[in-house]
Amino acid sequence: MNPTKAPPVRPPARIAAALLWLMIILCSLLLLDNLLAQFFGPSKPKGTDFLFIAVAGGFLIVAAFAKKARQKLALAMFASLLVLLPLEIALTIASRQARPFDSFVNPPGLHRVLEPRRIKGASPVAVMTTNSLGLRGPEFSDEDRVRILCIGGSTTECLYLDDTRTWPALLGQKLNADKPGVWVGNAGRSGLNCIDHLTLVRHLPEAWKVDCWLVLCGVNDLNMYRHGTADDRIRRSYELTFPYRRPGISSTLQRPLQRNLYTWHLMEKVFQRIKEKMSDPNRAVAQDREGEWVEQTLRHLIATTTTAETKDFTADLQRYRGYLQQIIAEARTRKITVVFATQPTSWSAKPPDDIREHLKALGADEIFFQWQANSALALDQFNQVMRDLCKAEGMQCIDVARVVPPNTECFYDDCHFTEQGAEVVAAHLAGALKEHIATFDRRAAAPAP
C-alpha cells in the first residue's frame, strides 16, 4: 500500500490574505513616496532606488494579474522583511550609541581617487579620504594635546589636492614638526559659506571636542550676496551643510524612504563600484575625476559676464558681520578659540601676465577683466569686515589674503589653491598659530591627577 502524500503546509487563508494586503500597501507607499520625491523632493530617485522601485512595482503587477503566485510571493517578501528588520534595528541602535548625531559633512570612510591632469598645479593623483566622522583628516586620539578644526568651503576642502597636500594637512605637519600631538581636521565642503559655518559649529558634535576653530571664508559669501540667494540659503543651510545622513530608522526620515535602510546603502556601494568600473573616466561631469569641470566653469563664467558692474554690498556686509559675530558667540559659549583667516583669490585690478593670457585663451575680454577687478575690491570689503570685527572682539585674524600672490603658481582658477598655493597658506597659518598654540593645549589646561 502506497503511503498517502502529506499535503503542503500553507498559512491559514486569513493570514495569507492579510500578508498579501500588507505587502500591497507597503509597495504602494514606496512607489508613491518615490513619485513624490521625483516631482517635489530635493532628492530624486536614482541608481539603487530603481531596484527597490522595480521590486515594488513587480510585486503589484503580480498581485494584480497572477492570482496563484501572489500569496506565495507576498509570503516570501514578508519573510525577507522579518530577517532584515531586526538587523536594521540593531545597526541603528549600535550606530546611535556610538554617535547620536546622524548627519555628516562628508560620507564617513570615503575613499575617492582623482587624477586632475587637466588642472595645472593640482596633485597628479589626488586621494581624498574621510575618517569615521566624515572629516578629512585623522581620527581623534587620546594623544591629542591640541585639536584644530578647519572650517570653510571648497578652498578649505581642496578637492583636487591629495590628502597630504591640502593646506589643513600641511598645517598639521608643520605644527607637529615642533611638538607632536596636534590634530588638524578638515570640515571644508564645496559651496559652504558663513551661514553654513554657523550651522556647522552649532550642530556638529565633533566641533565641540576641539580646541580651535580655524575659519577661512569670504568668497562664497560674496557670491551668495551677489546673486541674492541669502534668504534661500538660510532655509536650506542644514541640508547643504550636512548632506549625508547615516542610514537607520529614526524620526528624521530621508526621502525616498528606502534610503533610510542600511540595506540600501550597502547595495548603493556595490552599484557605485560597478558604475566606476564601467564608466568612461574621461567623461566630463561636475567636479569630475580629471578636473575638466574647472575649465568648463570658467568658460561659462566668462561667456555669461556681460557687464563689469557690481552691486552695493553695504547691507550684505552688515549681515556677514552678524554671522561672524554669531560664530564668535558660539565659540565663547563652548570655551573654544576661534581664529579667522581672510580669503585670498587670483582676482586683481592688474592681473599678472600668466593669468591674463590664460583667461584670454578662454575667451575673456576687457569687460571680464574689469569684472574681476571689481570682484577683487568687493571681496576686500568682506575681508576688511573680518579684520575690523576681529580687532574689535580681540580675536586673531590671520590675513592670508595679503600673503598669497594672485598668480597661476598659487591658484588654478579664481580661488582654488594649487599644491604650491596650499603650501603658502599652510606656512603662513602655521607661523601665526605657533605663537598662540600653547594656549590651546588641553593637557596644559587639564588639572593634575
C-alpha positions as CSV (number, residue, x, y, z in Angstrom):
1,M,0.0,0.0,0.0
2,N,1.4,3.4,-1.0
3,P,1.7,5.9,1.8
4,T,-0.6,8.9,1.5
5,K,1.4,12.0,0.4
6,A,1.2,14.8,3.1
7,P,-0.5,17.9,1.8
8,P,1.7,21.0,1.6
9,V,1.7,23.3,4.7
10,R,0.0,26.6,3.9
11,P,-0.7,29.5,6.2
12,P,-4.4,30.0,7.1
13,A,-6.3,31.8,4.4
14,R,-6.9,34.9,6.6
15,I,-3.2,35.3,7.4
16,A,-2.2,34.8,3.8
17,A,-4.7,37.4,2.7
18,A,-3.6,39.8,5.5
19,L,0.1,39.4,4.4
20,L,-0.9,40.0,0.8
21,W,-2.6,43.2,1.6
22,L,0.2,44.3,3.9
23,M,2.7,43.9,1.1
24,I,0.4,45.6,-1.4
25,I,0.2,48.6,1.0
26,L,3.9,48.8,1.7
27,C,4.8,48.5,-2.0
28,S,2.2,51.1,-2.9
29,L,3.6,53.5,-0.3
30,L,7.1,53.0,-1.5
31,L,6.1,53.8,-5.1
32,L,4.1,56.8,-4.0
33,D,6.9,58.1,-1.9
34,N,9.4,57.8,-4.8
35,L,6.9,59.5,-7.1
36,L,6.6,62.4,-4.7
37,A,10.4,62.6,-4.4
38,Q,10.7,62.7,-8.2
39,F,8.4,65.7,-8.6
40,F,8.5,67.5,-5.3
41,G,11.5,66.4,-3.3
42,P,15.1,67.7,-3.3
43,S,16.5,64.2,-3.6
44,K,15.2,62.4,-6.7
45,P,15.3,58.6,-7.2
46,K,18.4,57.3,-8.9
47,G,20.7,54.3,-9.1
48,T,19.8,51.7,-6.5
49,D,16.4,53.4,-5.9
50,F,15.2,51.9,-9.1
51,L,15.9,48.4,-7.9
52,F,13.5,48.9,-5.0
53,I,11.0,50.6,-7.3
54,A,11.2,47.6,-9.7
55,V,10.7,45.1,-6.9
56,A,7.7,47.0,-5.5
57,G,6.2,47.6,-9.0
58,G,6.8,44.0,-10.0
59,F,5.0,42.7,-6.9
60,L,2.0,44.9,-7.6
61,I,1.8,43.6,-11.1
62,V,2.0,40.0,-9.9
63,A,-0.7,40.8,-7.3
64,A,-3.0,42.2,-9.9
65,F,-2.6,39.6,-12.7
66,A,-1.1,36.4,-11.2
67,K,-3.6,35.3,-8.5
68,K,-2.0,31.9,-8.0
69,A,1.5,33.3,-7.4
70,R,0.7,36.4,-5.5
71,Q,0.3,34.9,-2.0
72,K,3.5,32.9,-2.3
73,L,5.4,36.0,-3.4
74,A,3.9,38.0,-0.6
75,L,4.9,35.4,2.0
76,A,8.5,35.3,0.6
77,M,8.8,39.1,0.7
78,F,7.4,39.2,4.3
79,A,9.9,36.5,5.3
80,S,12.7,38.7,3.9
81,L,11.4,41.7,6.0
82,L,11.4,39.5,9.1
83,V,15.1,38.8,8.5
84,L,16.2,42.4,7.5
85,L,14.1,44.4,10.0
86,P,15.8,43.2,13.2
87,L,19.2,43.7,11.5
88,E,18.2,47.3,10.6
89,I,17.1,48.0,14.1
90,A,20.3,46.5,15.6
91,L,22.5,48.5,13.3
92,T,20.5,51.7,14.1
93,I,20.8,51.2,17.9
94,A,24.6,50.4,17.6
95,S,25.3,53.5,15.4
96,R,23.3,55.8,17.6
97,Q,25.1,54.7,20.7
98,A,28.4,55.4,19.1
99,R,27.4,58.8,17.7
100,P,23.8,60.1,18.4
101,F,24.1,62.9,15.8
102,D,23.3,61.2,12.5
103,S,24.5,63.7,9.9
104,F,27.9,64.3,8.3
105,V,29.6,67.0,6.2
106,N,31.1,64.2,4.0
107,P,30.4,60.4,4.0
108,P,32.4,58.6,6.7
109,G,35.0,56.3,5.3
110,L,35.1,58.0,1.9
111,H,37.9,56.9,-0.5
112,R,37.9,58.8,-3.8
113,V,40.8,58.8,-6.3
114,L,41.1,61.8,-8.7
115,E,43.6,62.3,-11.5
116,P,43.2,66.0,-12.3
117,R,45.7,66.1,-15.2
118,R,43.7,68.9,-16.8
119,I,44.5,71.2,-13.8
120,K,47.9,72.8,-13.7
121,G,49.3,72.8,-10.2
122,A,46.9,70.2,-8.8
123,S,48.1,66.8,-7.4
124,P,48.8,64.4,-10.2
125,V,46.9,61.8,-8.2
126,A,44.6,63.2,-5.5
127,V,43.4,60.7,-3.0
128,M,40.5,62.1,-0.9
129,T,39.6,60.1,2.2
130,T,37.5,60.8,5.3
131,N,37.6,59.3,8.8
132,S,34.7,57.8,10.7
133,L,33.4,61.2,11.4
134,G,33.2,62.3,7.8
135,L,36.1,64.7,8.2
136,R,39.2,64.8,6.0
137,G,42.0,64.0,8.5
138,P,43.0,61.5,11.2
139,E,40.8,60.1,13.8
140,F,40.7,61.7,17.3
141,S,43.2,60.2,19.6
142,D,43.9,60.3,23.4
143,E,47.4,61.5,22.4
144,D,46.0,64.8,21.0
145,R,47.1,67.7,23.1
146,V,45.7,70.3,20.6
147,R,42.8,69.9,18.2
148,I,42.2,72.3,15.4
149,L,39.1,72.0,13.1
150,C,39.5,73.8,9.8
151,I,36.1,75.2,8.6
152,G,35.4,76.6,5.1
153,G,34.2,76.0,1.6
154,S,36.0,74.4,-1.4
155,T,39.1,76.4,-0.7
156,T,39.4,74.5,2.6
157,E,38.2,71.2,1.2
158,C,40.9,71.2,-1.6
159,L,39.2,68.6,-3.6
160,Y,41.9,68.3,-6.3
161,L,44.8,68.1,-3.9
162,D,45.9,64.8,-2.3
163,D,45.1,64.2,1.4
164,T,48.7,65.0,2.3
165,R,48.9,68.2,0.2
166,T,45.8,70.2,1.3
167,W,46.6,73.2,3.4
168,P,44.9,71.8,6.6
169,A,47.1,68.6,6.2
170,L,50.2,70.7,5.6
171,L,49.3,72.9,8.6
172,G,49.2,69.8,10.8
173,Q,52.5,68.6,9.5
174,K,54.2,71.9,10.3
175,L,52.6,72.3,13.8
176,N,53.6,68.7,14.7
177,A,57.2,69.2,13.5
178,D,57.8,71.3,16.5
179,K,55.9,69.3,19.1
180,P,53.8,66.2,18.2
181,G,50.2,65.8,19.4
182,V,48.4,68.4,17.2
183,W,45.3,67.1,15.5
184,V,44.1,69.1,12.4
185,G,40.8,68.1,10.8
186,N,39.2,69.4,7.6
187,A,35.5,70.1,7.6
188,G,35.6,72.1,4.4
189,R,32.9,71.4,1.8
190,S,32.4,72.9,-1.7
191,G,29.9,75.8,-1.7
192,L,29.6,76.4,2.1
193,N,29.6,79.9,3.3
194,C,29.4,81.8,6.7
195,I,25.7,80.9,7.2
196,D,26.7,77.2,6.9
197,H,29.8,77.5,9.1
198,L,27.5,78.8,11.8
199,T,25.2,75.9,11.2
200,L,28.1,73.5,11.4
201,V,29.5,74.8,14.7
202,R,26.0,74.8,16.3
203,H,25.2,71.2,15.3
204,L,28.4,69.1,14.7
205,P,29.4,67.3,17.9
206,E,33.0,66.9,16.8
207,A,33.2,70.7,16.5
208,W,32.7,70.9,20.3
209,K,35.5,68.4,21.0
210,V,38.3,70.6,19.6
211,D,40.3,73.5,21.0
212,C,40.3,75.8,18.0
213,W,38.0,76.6,15.0
214,L,40.1,77.9,12.1
215,V,37.6,79.6,9.7
216,L,38.5,80.6,6.1
217,C,35.6,82.3,4.4
218,G,34.6,85.2,2.2
219,V,34.3,84.3,-1.5
220,N,31.2,82.1,-1.2
221,D,29.6,84.8,0.9
222,L,30.4,87.4,-1.7
223,N,28.9,85.2,-4.5
224,M,25.8,84.4,-2.4
225,Y,25.0,88.1,-1.8
226,R,25.9,89.0,-5.4
227,H,23.3,86.5,-6.7
228,G,20.7,87.4,-4.0
229,T,20.3,83.9,-2.6
230,A,20.9,84.6,1.1
231,D,17.3,84.0,2.3
232,D,17.1,80.7,0.4
233,R,20.4,79.7,1.9
234,I,19.2,80.3,5.4
235,R,16.3,77.9,4.7
236,R,18.5,75.2,3.2
237,S,21.6,75.6,5.3
238,Y,21.2,72.5,7.4
239,E,20.7,70.1,4.5
240,L,23.5,71.7,2.5
241,T,25.9,71.6,5.4
242,F,25.1,68.1,6.3
243,P,24.1,66.4,3.1
244,Y,25.0,62.9,4.3
245,R,22.8,61.2,6.8
246,R,23.6,57.9,8.4
247,P,21.1,55.2,7.5
248,G,18.8,53.9,10.2
249,I,15.3,54.1,11.4
250,S,14.7,57.5,13.1
251,S,12.2,60.4,13.3
252,T,14.1,62.3,10.6
253,L,13.4,60.2,7.6
254,Q,15.1,60.6,4.3
255,R,13.2,60.7,1.0
256,P,12.9,58.3,-0.8
257,L,12.1,56.1,2.1
258,Q,14.4,53.2,1.2
259,R,17.4,55.4,1.7
260,N,16.9,55.1,5.4
261,L,18.0,51.5,5.2
262,Y,21.5,50.1,5.7
263,T,20.4,47.5,3.1
264,W,20.0,50.4,0.5
265,H,23.4,51.8,1.4
266,L,25.2,48.5,1.0
267,M,23.6,48.0,-2.4
268,E,24.4,51.6,-3.4
269,K,28.1,51.0,-2.6
270,V,28.1,47.9,-4.8
271,F,26.2,49.8,-7.6
272,Q,28.7,52.7,-7.4
273,R,31.7,50.3,-7.7
274,I,30.2,48.7,-10.8
275,K,29.4,52.1,-12.2
276,E,33.0,53.2,-11.7
277,K,34.4,50.1,-13.4
278,M,32.1,50.6,-16.4
279,S,32.2,54.3,-16.8
280,D,34.4,56.4,-19.0
281,P,36.9,58.2,-16.8
282,N,37.2,61.0,-19.4
283,R,33.5,61.8,-19.3
284,A,33.2,65.4,-18.2
285,V,30.9,65.9,-15.2
286,A,30.7,68.4,-12.3
287,Q,33.9,68.1,-10.2
288,D,35.0,65.2,-12.5
289,R,37.9,63.0,-12.0
290,E,40.3,64.8,-14.4
291,G,39.2,68.3,-13.5
292,E,37.7,69.3,-16.8
293,W,34.9,70.8,-14.8
294,V,37.2,73.6,-13.7
295,E,37.8,74.9,-17.2
296,Q,34.2,74.4,-18.2
297,T,33.0,76.5,-15.2
298,L,35.5,79.3,-16.0
299,R,34.4,79.3,-19.7
300,H,30.8,79.6,-18.6
301,L,31.6,82.4,-16.3
302,I,33.4,84.3,-19.0
303,A,30.6,83.8,-21.5
304,T,27.9,84.9,-19.1
305,T,29.7,88.0,-17.8
306,T,28.3,90.8,-19.9
307,T,28.8,93.7,-17.5
308,A,31.5,94.8,-15.2
309,E,29.1,96.5,-12.8
310,T,28.7,95.1,-9.3
311,K,26.1,95.8,-6.6
312,D,26.3,97.8,-3.4
313,F,27.2,95.4,-0.6
314,T,26.7,97.7,2.3
315,A,23.7,95.9,3.8
316,D,25.2,92.5,2.9
317,L,28.4,93.3,4.7
318,Q,26.4,94.0,7.9
319,R,24.7,90.6,7.6
320,Y,28.1,89.0,7.0
321,R,29.5,90.7,10.1
322,G,26.5,89.4,12.1
323,Y,27.2,85.8,11.1
324,L,30.8,86.1,12.1
325,Q,29.7,87.6,15.4
326,Q,27.4,84.6,16.0
327,I,30.3,82.2,15.3
328,I,32.4,84.1,17.9
329,A,29.5,83.9,20.4
330,E,29.2,80.1,19.8
331,A,32.9,79.7,20.4
332,R,32.8,81.7,23.6
333,T,29.8,79.7,24.9
334,R,31.7,76.5,24.3
335,K,35.1,77.9,25.5
336,I,36.7,77.2,22.1
337,T,39.2,79.5,20.5
338,V,38.1,80.8,17.1
339,V,40.7,82.0,14.5
340,F,39.6,83.6,11.3
341,A,41.5,83.7,8.0
342,T,40.8,86.2,5.2
343,Q,40.0,84.8,1.7
344,P,42.7,85.1,-1.0
345,T,41.8,84.8,-4.7
346,S,43.5,85.4,-8.0
347,W,41.2,88.4,-8.7
348,S,43.2,91.5,-9.2
349,A,42.9,95.0,-10.7
350,K,46.2,94.3,-12.5
351,P,46.3,90.5,-13.1
352,P,49.8,89.0,-13.8
353,D,50.6,88.3,-17.4
354,D,50.2,84.5,-16.9
355,I,46.6,84.8,-15.6
356,R,45.7,87.4,-18.2
357,E,47.0,85.2,-21.1
358,H,45.3,82.1,-19.7
359,L,41.9,83.9,-19.4
360,K,42.2,85.4,-22.9
361,A,42.7,82.0,-24.3
362,L,39.4,81.0,-22.7
363,G,37.6,84.0,-24.3
364,A,38.0,86.7,-21.7
365,D,37.6,90.3,-22.8
366,E,38.1,93.7,-21.1
367,I,34.6,93.6,-19.6
368,F,35.6,90.3,-17.8
369,F,38.9,91.8,-16.6
370,Q,37.1,94.8,-15.2
371,W,34.5,92.5,-13.6
372,Q,37.4,90.6,-11.9
373,A,38.9,93.9,-10.7
374,N,35.6,94.9,-9.2
375,S,35.2,91.5,-7.6
376,A,38.6,91.9,-6.0
377,L,37.5,95.2,-4.5
378,A,34.2,93.7,-3.3
379,L,36.0,90.7,-1.7
380,D,38.4,93.0,0.1
381,Q,35.3,94.7,1.7
382,F,34.3,91.3,3.1
383,N,37.9,90.6,4.3
384,Q,38.0,94.1,5.9
385,V,34.8,93.4,7.8
386,M,36.6,90.3,9.2
387,R,39.7,92.2,10.1
388,D,37.8,95.0,11.8
389,L,35.5,92.6,13.7
390,C,38.4,90.5,15.0
391,K,40.2,93.7,16.2
392,A,37.1,94.9,18.0
393,E,36.4,91.4,19.6
394,G,40.0,90.7,20.4
395,M,40.1,87.7,18.1
396,Q,43.0,86.5,16.0
397,C,42.6,87.2,12.2
398,I,45.3,85.7,10.0
399,D,45.5,87.9,6.9
400,V,46.1,85.1,4.3
401,A,44.6,87.3,1.5
402,R,47.6,89.6,1.7
403,V,50.1,86.8,1.6
404,V,49.1,84.5,-1.3
405,P,50.2,86.1,-4.7
406,P,47.4,86.1,-7.3
407,N,49.1,84.0,-10.0
408,T,48.9,80.6,-11.6
409,E,51.6,79.2,-9.3
410,C,49.2,79.5,-6.4
411,F,45.7,79.3,-8.0
412,Y,44.4,77.0,-10.7
413,D,41.3,79.1,-11.1
414,D,39.8,82.2,-9.4
415,C,40.2,81.0,-5.8
416,H,41.3,77.3,-5.5
417,F,44.8,76.6,-4.4
418,T,47.5,74.6,-6.3
419,E,49.9,72.5,-4.3
420,Q,52.2,75.5,-4.1
421,G,49.3,77.8,-3.0
422,A,48.3,75.4,-0.3
423,E,51.9,75.3,0.9
424,V,52.0,79.2,1.1
425,V,48.7,79.2,3.0
426,A,49.8,76.5,5.5
427,A,53.2,78.1,6.1
428,H,51.6,81.5,6.9
429,L,48.9,79.9,9.1
430,A,51.4,77.8,11.0
431,G,53.7,80.8,11.6
432,A,50.8,82.8,13.0
433,L,49.4,79.9,15.1
434,K,52.7,78.8,16.7
435,E,52.7,82.0,18.8
436,H,49.3,81.0,20.4
437,I,49.1,77.3,20.2
438,A,50.3,76.8,23.8
439,T,47.0,78.4,24.9
440,F,45.1,75.7,23.1
441,D,46.9,72.8,24.8
442,R,44.3,70.7,26.5
443,R,46.9,68.9,28.6
444,A,48.3,72.1,29.9
445,A,44.8,73.2,30.9
446,A,43.9,69.9,32.5
447,P,44.2,69.6,36.3
448,A,47.0,67.4,37.6
449,P,45.8,64.0,38.8
